Amino acid sequence: MKDAPCVRVEMPLDWRLEQIRKDYIEDLSALYHRDYGPLLGEVLFRKQLSGALKRLGKRLGSERLGRLLEAQQRAFGAVGEPQAHDAWLAPLLQEYYDPMYRQQLESQQRRTLFVGSWDECLQAARAWSAGHRG
């Protein structure tokens, strides 16, 4: 696999935020509420998200962690407005995860066939596969 060429999917920030919001805010909240009831479920949901963010503390640094936790707490207060979480999710992606992924990609030195959206990458992979069938 190390020698195999790769395609890299890169999606716009708005798309990524929508996916993360659905998976980690809306769906996760619904699971906690279903399993533990609305009151305890909300407490445990918030504890899960804040704990996950705090576990990145060493890598984020205290100033950035504090800023993100404040934004997260404000989002928790905006009940029924999942987009409020973008205030901490967007900087987390742009300032932490994106640079980390870029660094990992640069260190791997893998041959990249194509970089684009989901659909573009699928098309490119199909075209490459069709040309390399034995």
NORQUIWO-V188803 format. One record per residue. PSI is psi in whole degrees, 0 to 359 (none if undefined). Layout:
BEGIN
psi
PSI
PSI
END
This chain:
BEGIN
psi
328
327
348
142
157
160
145
122
126
117
153
154
317
318
315
318
319
317
314
317
314
309
313
348
295
305
317
317
315
320
314
318
321
315
331
0
166
321
302
323
317
319
312
323
311
321
320
310
317
324
320
319
318
328
342
4
313
319
329
329
151
321
311
318
315
317
317
321
322
315
323
316
321
321
321
327
342
63
134
5
78
335
341
335
345
335
335
332
317
310
326
317
308
325
339
296
315
311
323
315
319
316
318
317
317
326
338
330
44
152
122
120
324
147
128
196
174
304
318
318
320
316
315
319
319
317
317
315
318
325
351
18
139
none
END
